[in-house]
């Protein structure tokens, strides 16, 4: 039906399929993808909430659905605070969830909450390099790259402030020179008893 252009009929069939198998993550994913493709974020989130609220799904599937909800808030709705709220909930129930911490770092970064972003990315790196964890070079490289972005962004604010202060000093030096003094000569005059 979806391919034939009957989008309302397709939505109805997806919902009916999920009603028949309320714990089937594959069906939920198809329904959520359909709503996401249509930019119906609220309907996608509502389907995920119903799925997570049912006891029919496995804990792993409910966790995956909550991560998908965080992704919808982040990438679809572009609502970092809502995404952060879902991610905190995920981390509360699954404290070693690396993807949740990585996504949390990204959402904090978007809000210019660089210290929170750094704490989240540091936690991801800590989890990824913990003894007994399988080490993925690609994932670790991605985490360190993002940490660099966070540090650069946090540093930019300090650099901007330093530049403004320096400009203030430069302006005052030009002012002193214009009135016949200068910073050096002013200092020299203070040193004379």
C-alpha positions as a Markdown table, in Angstrom:
| # | Residue | x | y | z |
|---|---|---|---|---|
| 1 | Unk | 0.0 | 0.0 | 0.0 |
| 2 | Unk | 2.8 | 2.4 | 0.9 |
| 3 | Unk | 4.4 | 1.9 | -2.6 |
| 4 | Unk | 1.1 | 2.3 | -4.3 |
| 5 | Unk | 0.7 | 5.7 | -2.6 |
| 6 | Unk | -2.0 | 4.9 | -0.1 |
| 7 | Unk | -0.2 | 6.3 | 2.8 |
| 8 | Unk | -3.2 | 6.4 | 5.1 |
| 9 | Unk | -3.9 | 2.7 | 4.4 |
| 10 | Unk | -0.3 | 1.8 | 5.0 |
| 11 | Unk | -0.3 | 3.6 | 8.3 |
| 12 | Unk | -3.4 | 1.7 | 9.3 |
| 13 | Unk | -1.9 | -1.6 | 8.3 |
| 14 | Unk | 1.3 | -0.9 | 10.3 |
| 15 | Unk | -0.7 | 0.0 | 13.4 |
| 16 | Unk | -2.9 | -3.1 | 13.0 |
| 17 | Unk | 0.2 | -5.3 | 12.7 |
| 18 | Unk | 1.6 | -3.8 | 15.9 |
| 19 | Unk | -1.7 | -4.3 | 17.7 |
| 20 | Unk | -1.5 | -8.0 | 16.7 |
| 21 | Unk | 2.1 | -8.3 | 17.8 |
| 22 | Unk | 2.7 | -5.6 | 20.4 |
| 23 | Unk | 6.1 | -6.8 | 21.4 |
| 24 | Unk | 7.6 | -7.2 | 17.9 |
| 25 | Unk | 10.4 | -4.7 | 17.5 |
| 26 | Unk | 10.6 | -5.3 | 13.7 |
| 27 | Unk | 7.0 | -4.1 | 13.3 |
| 28 | Unk | 7.5 | -1.2 | 15.6 |
| 29 | Unk | 10.6 | -0.2 | 13.6 |
| 30 | Unk | 8.6 | -0.3 | 10.3 |
| 31 | Unk | 5.9 | 1.9 | 11.8 |
| 32 | Unk | 8.3 | 4.4 | 13.3 |
| 33 | Unk | 10.3 | 4.5 | 10.1 |
| 34 | Unk | 7.1 | 5.2 | 8.2 |
| 35 | Unk | 6.1 | 8.0 | 10.5 |
| 36 | Unk | 9.7 | 9.4 | 10.4 |
| 37 | Unk | 9.7 | 9.4 | 6.6 |
| 38 | Unk | 6.5 | 11.3 | 6.7 |
| 39 | Unk | 7.9 | 13.7 | 9.3 |
| 40 | Unk | 5.2 | 12.7 | 11.7 |
| 41 | Unk | 7.4 | 12.8 | 14.8 |
| 42 | Unk | 4.7 | 12.9 | 17.3 |
| 43 | Unk | 3.1 | 9.7 | 15.9 |
| 44 | Unk | 6.4 | 8.0 | 15.8 |
| 45 | Unk | 7.1 | 8.9 | 19.5 |
| 46 | Unk | 3.6 | 7.8 | 20.5 |
| 47 | Unk | 4.1 | 4.4 | 18.9 |
| 48 | Unk | 7.4 | 4.0 | 20.7 |
| 49 | Unk | 5.8 | 5.0 | 24.0 |
| 50 | Unk | 3.0 | 2.4 | 23.6 |
| 51 | Unk | 5.6 | -0.2 | 22.7 |
| 52 | Unk | 7.8 | 0.6 | 25.7 |
| 53 | Unk | 4.8 | 0.7 | 28.0 |
| 54 | Unk | 3.7 | -2.7 | 27.1 |
| 55 | Unk | 5.0 | -5.8 | 28.8 |
| 56 | Unk | 5.1 | -7.8 | 25.6 |
| 57 | Unk | 8.5 | -6.5 | 24.4 |
| 58 | Unk | 11.8 | -7.7 | 25.8 |
| 59 | Unk | 13.9 | -5.4 | 27.9 |
| 60 | Unk | 16.5 | -5.2 | 25.0 |
| 61 | Unk | 13.8 | -4.2 | 22.5 |
| 62 | Unk | 12.4 | -1.6 | 24.9 |
| 63 | Unk | 15.9 | -0.2 | 25.3 |
| 64 | Unk | 16.4 | -0.1 | 21.5 |
| 65 | Unk | 13.0 | 1.7 | 21.1 |
| 66 | Unk | 14.0 | 4.3 | 23.7 |
| 67 | Unk | 17.2 | 4.9 | 21.9 |
| 68 | Unk | 15.2 | 5.4 | 18.6 |
| 69 | Unk | 13.0 | 7.9 | 20.5 |
| 70 | Unk | 16.1 | 9.8 | 21.6 |
| 71 | Unk | 17.3 | 9.8 | 17.9 |
| 72 | Unk | 13.9 | 11.1 | 16.7 |
| 73 | Unk | 14.0 | 14.0 | 19.3 |
| 74 | Unk | 17.6 | 14.7 | 18.3 |
| 75 | Unk | 17.7 | 14.4 | 14.5 |
| 76 | Unk | 14.0 | 14.7 | 13.5 |
| 77 | Unk | 12.5 | 17.2 | 15.9 |
| 78 | Unk | 15.9 | 18.8 | 16.6 |
| 79 | Unk | 15.0 | 19.1 | 20.3 |
| 80 | Unk | 18.2 | 18.3 | 22.3 |
| 81 | Unk | 16.5 | 18.8 | 25.7 |
| 82 | Unk | 13.9 | 16.1 | 25.0 |
| 83 | Unk | 16.6 | 13.8 | 23.6 |
| 84 | Unk | 18.8 | 14.4 | 26.7 |
| 85 | Unk | 15.8 | 13.5 | 28.9 |
| 86 | Unk | 15.3 | 10.2 | 27.2 |
| 87 | Unk | 19.1 | 9.5 | 27.1 |
| 88 | Unk | 19.3 | 10.1 | 30.9 |
| 89 | Unk | 16.5 | 7.6 | 31.4 |
| 90 | Unk | 18.3 | 5.1 | 29.2 |
| 91 | Unk | 21.6 | 5.6 | 31.2 |
| 92 | Unk | 19.7 | 5.3 | 34.5 |
| 93 | Unk | 18.5 | 1.8 | 33.5 |
| 94 | Unk | 21.6 | 0.8 | 31.5 |
| 95 | Unk | 24.6 | 2.7 | 33.0 |
| 96 | Unk | 27.2 | 1.2 | 30.6 |
| 97 | Unk | 25.3 | 2.0 | 27.4 |
| 98 | Unk | 28.1 | 3.6 | 25.3 |
| 99 | Unk | 25.8 | 4.8 | 22.4 |
| 100 | Unk | 23.6 | 6.6 | 24.9 |
| 101 | Unk | 26.6 | 8.4 | 26.4 |
| 102 | Unk | 27.9 | 9.3 | 23.0 |
| 103 | Unk | 24.6 | 10.7 | 21.8 |
| 104 | Unk | 24.3 | 12.5 | 25.1 |
| 105 | Unk | 27.6 | 14.2 | 24.5 |
| 106 | Unk | 26.4 | 15.3 | 21.1 |
| 107 | Unk | 23.2 | 16.8 | 22.4 |
| 108 | Unk | 25.0 | 18.7 | 25.2 |
| 109 | Unk | 27.5 | 19.9 | 22.5 |
| 110 | Unk | 24.6 | 21.3 | 20.5 |
| 111 | Unk | 23.4 | 23.2 | 23.5 |
| 112 | Unk | 27.0 | 24.6 | 24.1 |
| 113 | Unk | 27.1 | 22.7 | 27.4 |
| 114 | Unk | 30.7 | 21.8 | 26.9 |
| 115 | Unk | 31.5 | 20.6 | 30.4 |
| 116 | Unk | 28.5 | 18.2 | 30.3 |
| 117 | Unk | 29.5 | 17.1 | 26.8 |
| 118 | Unk | 33.0 | 16.4 | 28.0 |
| 119 | Unk | 31.9 | 14.4 | 31.0 |
| 120 | Unk | 29.7 | 12.3 | 28.7 |
| 121 | Unk | 32.4 | 11.7 | 26.1 |
| 122 | Unk | 34.9 | 10.9 | 28.9 |
| 123 | Unk | 32.5 | 8.3 | 30.2 |
| 124 | Unk | 32.1 | 6.7 | 26.8 |
| 125 | Unk | 35.9 | 6.5 | 26.5 |
| 126 | Unk | 36.1 | 5.0 | 30.0 |
| 127 | Unk | 33.5 | 2.4 | 29.1 |
| 128 | Unk | 35.0 | 1.6 | 25.7 |
| 129 | Unk | 38.5 | 1.0 | 27.2 |
| 130 | Unk | 37.4 | -0.8 | 30.3 |
| 131 | Unk | 39.1 | -4.2 | 30.9 |
| 132 | Unk | 37.2 | -7.0 | 29.4 |
| 133 | Unk | 35.4 | -4.8 | 26.9 |
| 134 | Unk | 35.9 | -5.6 | 23.2 |
| 135 | Unk | 38.0 | -2.8 | 21.8 |
| 136 | Unk | 36.7 | -1.2 | 18.6 |
| 137 | Unk | 39.4 | 1.0 | 17.1 |
| 138 | Unk | 36.8 | 2.7 | 14.8 |
| 139 | Unk | 34.5 | 3.6 | 17.8 |
| 140 | Unk | 37.4 | 4.7 | 19.9 |
| 141 | Unk | 38.7 | 7.0 | 17.1 |
| 142 | Unk | 35.2 | 8.4 | 16.7 |
| 143 | Unk | 35.0 | 9.1 | 20.5 |
| 144 | Unk | 38.4 | 10.8 | 20.6 |
| 145 | Unk | 37.6 | 12.9 | 17.5 |
| 146 | Unk | 34.4 | 14.1 | 19.1 |
| 147 | Unk | 36.2 | 14.8 | 22.4 |
| 148 | Unk | 38.6 | 17.0 | 20.3 |
| 149 | Unk | 35.6 | 18.9 | 18.9 |
| 150 | Unk | 34.2 | 19.5 | 22.3 |
| 151 | Unk | 37.5 | 20.7 | 23.7 |
| 152 | Unk | 38.0 | 23.0 | 20.7 |
| 153 | Unk | 34.5 | 24.5 | 21.1 |
| 154 | Unk | 35.0 | 24.9 | 24.9 |
| 155 | Unk | 38.4 | 26.5 | 24.2 |
| 156 | Unk | 36.9 | 28.9 | 21.6 |
| 157 | Unk | 34.9 | 30.6 | 24.3 |
| 158 | Unk | 38.1 | 31.1 | 26.4 |
| 159 | Unk | 40.0 | 32.3 | 23.3 |
| 160 | Unk | 37.3 | 34.7 | 22.4 |
| 161 | Unk | 37.3 | 36.1 | 25.9 |
| 162 | Unk | 41.1 | 36.4 | 25.8 |
| 163 | Unk | 40.9 | 38.2 | 22.5 |
| 164 | Unk | 38.4 | 40.7 | 23.9 |
| 165 | Unk | 40.6 | 41.3 | 26.9 |
| 166 | Unk | 43.6 | 41.7 | 24.6 |
| 167 | Unk | 41.7 | 44.1 | 22.4 |
| 168 | Unk | 40.8 | 46.1 | 25.5 |
| 169 | Unk | 44.5 | 46.3 | 26.4 |
| 170 | Unk | 45.4 | 47.2 | 22.8 |
| 171 | Unk | 42.8 | 50.0 | 22.8 |
| 172 | Unk | 44.0 | 51.3 | 26.1 |
| 173 | Unk | 47.6 | 51.2 | 24.9 |
| 174 | Unk | 46.6 | 53.3 | 21.8 |
| 175 | Unk | 44.8 | 55.7 | 24.0 |
| 176 | Unk | 47.8 | 56.1 | 26.2 |
| 177 | Unk | 50.0 | 56.6 | 23.2 |
| 178 | Unk | 47.6 | 59.2 | 21.8 |
| 179 | Unk | 47.8 | 61.3 | 24.9 |
| 180 | Unk | 51.6 | 61.4 | 24.9 |
| 181 | Unk | 52.3 | 58.6 | 27.3 |
| 182 | Unk | 52.3 | 54.9 | 26.6 |
| 183 | Unk | 52.2 | 51.9 | 28.7 |
| 184 | Unk | 56.0 | 51.6 | 29.0 |
| 185 | Unk | 56.5 | 55.2 | 29.8 |
| 186 | Unk | 53.6 | 55.1 | 32.3 |
| 187 | Unk | 55.2 | 52.1 | 34.1 |
| 188 | Unk | 58.6 | 53.9 | 34.1 |
| 189 | Unk | 57.0 | 56.9 | 35.7 |
| 190 | Unk | 55.5 | 54.8 | 38.5 |
| 191 | Unk | 58.9 | 53.3 | 39.2 |
| 192 | Unk | 60.5 | 56.7 | 39.8 |
| 193 | Unk | 60.2 | 57.7 | 43.5 |
